[in-house]
Amino acid sequence: MTTDGIDPGVPPSGAGCAECDQVDGWWFHLRRCTQCGHVGCCDDSPGKHATAHHRTTGHPIIRSFEPGERWFWNFKTSELYESGPELAPPVAHPVDQPSPGPAGRVPANWAETLR
C-alpha cells in the first residue's frame, strides 16, 4: 500500500458526516479521508459525501470510519487494502452511534431510499 495521501497525525473532522450534519441529513456508513481527516458518508448514503470530497480535493485515500473496520480504499487506483497505517484517534465513530445514523435523523423508510 502506498502511503502517499496519508497523514497519520490528522484527527477526524468529527463523529459524523460533515456535510450531512450541516443540513440535518443522515448516512448509511462513514468514511474518513486519510489526508485531511474529513469524515463523509459512503456511496450507499444519499449524499455520497466521501466520494464528493475526493472529487473536490483530489485526496486519494479513505478509511472506513465504522467500528471494527480497518480497510482503506484508494480512489486513484481502485484498490482495497485490508489494513494500513495507524491513524490519529478516534479511528471510528462512537460505538453508540447507530448505522445508519445518526440517531433521530434516519427516516423510517431508509432501506427503500438506498435502492
C-alpha positions in Angstrom: 0.0 0.0 0.0 1.3 3.4 -0.9 1.2 6.0 1.9 1.0 9.0 -0.5 -2.1 10.9 0.6 -2.0 9.6 4.2 -1.2 11.9 7.1 -1.4 9.6 10.2 -1.3 12.6 12.6 -4.5 14.3 11.4 -7.6 13.6 13.5 -11.0 13.0 12.0 -13.2 16.1 11.4 -15.9 14.8 13.7 -18.1 11.9 14.7 -20.3 12.1 11.6 -20.5 13.2 8.0 -19.6 16.9 8.0 -22.0 17.8 5.1 -24.9 15.7 6.4 -24.5 17.3 9.9 -24.8 20.8 8.3 -28.2 20.0 6.8 -29.6 17.6 9.4 -29.1 14.7 6.9 -28.3 11.1 7.6 -25.9 8.4 6.4 -25.6 4.7 5.9 -21.8 4.3 6.7 -19.0 6.7 7.3 -15.6 7.1 5.6 -12.5 9.2 6.7 -10.1 11.0 4.4 -6.6 9.9 5.3 -5.1 13.1 4.2 -7.1 15.8 5.9 -9.4 13.8 8.3 -12.7 14.9 6.6 -15.5 12.4 7.6 -18.0 11.9 4.8 -20.8 9.4 4.1 -20.4 6.4 1.8 -21.7 5.9 -1.7 -24.7 4.0 -0.4 -25.7 7.1 1.6 -28.0 9.7 0.0 -25.2 12.4 0.0 -22.2 10.3 -1.2 -20.1 13.0 0.5 -16.8 10.9 0.9 -16.6 10.5 -2.9 -17.6 14.1 -3.4 -14.8 15.2 -1.1 -12.3 13.1 -3.2 -13.5 14.7 -6.4 -13.3 18.2 -5.0 -9.9 17.9 -3.3 -8.1 15.0 -5.1 -7.3 13.4 -1.8 -6.8 9.8 -2.9 -7.4 7.5 0.1 -10.2 6.9 2.6 -10.5 4.6 5.5 -13.7 3.1 6.9 -14.9 5.1 9.9 -17.0 2.2 11.2 -16.2 0.4 14.4 -14.2 -2.8 13.9 -13.4 -2.0 10.3 -9.7 -1.3 9.3 -9.9 -1.2 5.4 -8.7 1.6 3.2 -9.8 2.5 -0.4 -7.6 4.2 -3.0 -9.8 6.2 -5.4 -7.0 6.7 -7.9 -6.1 3.0 -8.3 -9.5 1.5 -7.2 -7.6 -0.7 -4.8 -8.9 -2.0 -1.5 -6.5 -2.6 1.4 -7.4 -4.7 4.4 -5.3 -2.6 6.6 -2.8 0.3 6.6 -1.0 2.7 8.8 -2.5 3.7 12.2 -4.3 7.0 12.1 -4.9 9.5 14.8 -7.8 8.6 17.1 -10.6 8.1 17.1 -10.5 5.5 14.4 -14.3 5.1 14.2 -17.5 6.9 15.0 -18.7 6.3 18.6 -20.0 2.8 19.1 -23.3 4.0 20.5 -24.0 5.9 17.2 -26.1 3.6 15.0 -25.6 2.7 11.4 -27.4 4.1 9.6 -27.2 7.2 11.6 -27.2 9.5 13.4 -30.0 8.5 15.8 -33.1 10.7 15.4 -32.4 11.7 11.7 -32.7 8.4 9.9 -36.1 8.1 8.1 -38.3 5.1 8.9 -38.1 4.0 5.2 -34.3 4.4 5.0 -33.7 1.0 3.3 -36.1 1.9 0.5 -34.2 5.1 -0.2 -30.9 3.3 -0.8 -32.2 1.4 -3.8 
